[in-house]
Amino acid sequence: MLDKTSITALALEWDASGGCFGSSYARLTDGATGEFWASCDTPGDQYPWVMSFDMGVAANLSRFRPDERSGCCGGRSPAACQVWGINDLTNAVTADIDAGTIADWEADAVAKGWVKLLDVTDNNLATFEVDIPENPNKFRDIRIVGISSIDGDLAANFDEFTFWATGVE
């Protein structure tokens, strides 16, 4: 498991906000349950949304787990989501995910140097753990892309994101 104290929430242009209802984007990797991030009622926070993180190390990610908000709203967890990686944020800001289709956003991400590491579809578990297919590259910066929620609602919220890696630099 990657050391959560090394992970920093980034706020790249078009990323989801710091959160609403007393929540915080930074809480997603603070290691504490019961602390959360909840979307605001703005397009950038609602599905589809993007969140970016500096992992603190270059890591060959092997697993990802989003934890549902404790005691609330498991249907707001992702039915579909993606994990992307990159090592240089220079010119890596992608288009607004709400300005076109997911395919348009993906094409822009690839053109900017992002590599798709994971594509989750048809998830129905509020908290789930998923293996990331083996990739020879280590990435320092990642993006989590929430595409749709389990219950079809536009709102999202989570307690924690956890990442594992097979190797770090």
N, C-alpha and C positions, 0 to 999 in steps of 0.2 A: 504494500500500500504506500502510495506517495505521501510524504510528510505534508500535512495540510498547512502547517505554519509557513511553508515555503511558497504556497500558492497565493497569487494575488489576483483579485478581480480587476479586469481591465474595463474600460468604458470607451470602446472604439465607436466611431460615428455609426449611427443606426443600431447600436446595441440596445437591449432592454434597459430600462431605467434602474435606479437604485432600489425601487420598490415602493409600495404603499402599505398602509395599515400598520405602520411602525416596523416594517420589515427592512432588510438590507441585502443587497446583492453580495456584499462581502461575507455575509453569514453562511452562504452556500458551501464554503470551504473552511469554516472555523472549527469543525469537529464537534460542535455542540448540537444536540438534538433539542427540539423545542424552540430553537431560533429559526427564523424562516425568511424567505423572500416570497412576496406576493405581488402579482402584476397589478399595475394601475389600469384604469379604463382608457388607455391610449393604444393606438395601433402598434407602436413599437414594443409594447409589453404583452400584448395579446398574441395568441397563436396566429400566424407563425412569428417567432421571435428568435433573436440571436443573443448569446452571451459569450464573452471572451475572457480567457484566463491566461496569466503567465504562470507556468507550472513551477518556476523557480529553478528548474533543471531541464535539460533536454532529456526526454523520456520516451522509451519505446512503450507506448500505452498498450496494455493487454486486457483491461477490464474497466467498466464504467458502471456506477450505480447511482441513480437519483432516488433519494428518499422522499416519500410523500410528506406533506406537512402533518405534523403530529395531531391526530384527532380531528383532522379536517380535510375534506375535499379531495379524496383520493382520485376522483374522476377527472381532476384537473392535471393529473400526471400525463406524460406524453404517450399517446398511442403510436406516434411516429416521431422520431428524432434522429439527429445525426451528430457525429463528432468529426471535426476537421482539425488539421494541424498545419503549422508553418513555423519557420525559424527566423524569419526576418519580416518585421512589421512595416518596413519601408514600402510604401505604395500598396499595402495589403488590405486597406479598407475597402470593403465590398459595397455594392449598391444596397439601398434600402430593400430589405426582404419583402416589404409590403407594397413595393412599387411595381411588381410584376409577378411572374409565376415562380414557383420553387425552382423549376428548371432554369429560368433566367438567372436567378440568384446563384445557383450552382455553377453555371457557365462562367459567371463573373468571378466567383471564388477561385475556380480553376485557373482562369486567365491571370489572376493576381498571385498565384503560387500556392494557394491552399490545397491540401490533399485530404480527400474524404477517407476517414479511417473506419467509420461505422455508419450503417444505415439501418435503423430499427423501424420495422413496420408491424402493424397488427398487434401491438402490445396491449394487454388488458390488465396488467398488474400495476397497482399504485406505486409500489416500491419494487424495483427489479434490478437484477445484476446481469450484465451481458458481456460476454467476451468480445474483445476487439480483434478482428482477424489479424494474423501475424503480418507485420509490415517491417521491412528492414531499416526504416528511418526512425530517428528520434526527433521529437518535436518539443520545443519550449513553449510555444503559444498554441492554445487550442480554442476552438469555438464549439459551443453546444448550440445546435439549432433545433428548436422545438417546432414541429410542423403541425401537429394536431393533438388534441387531448382525447383521453379515453371516452369522456362523456359528450364530446362534440362541442363543449363550451369554449369560448375564446379565452377565459381567464386561466391563469397558471399560478401554482405556488409549490414550493419545495422546502424541506428542512435542510437538506445536505446533498452535495455531490461528492462522490468518492471515486478516486482513480487508482488503478494499479498499473505497474509497469514491469517488464521483464529486464529492463536495463536502463540506467540513467548515466548522464555525464555531468 
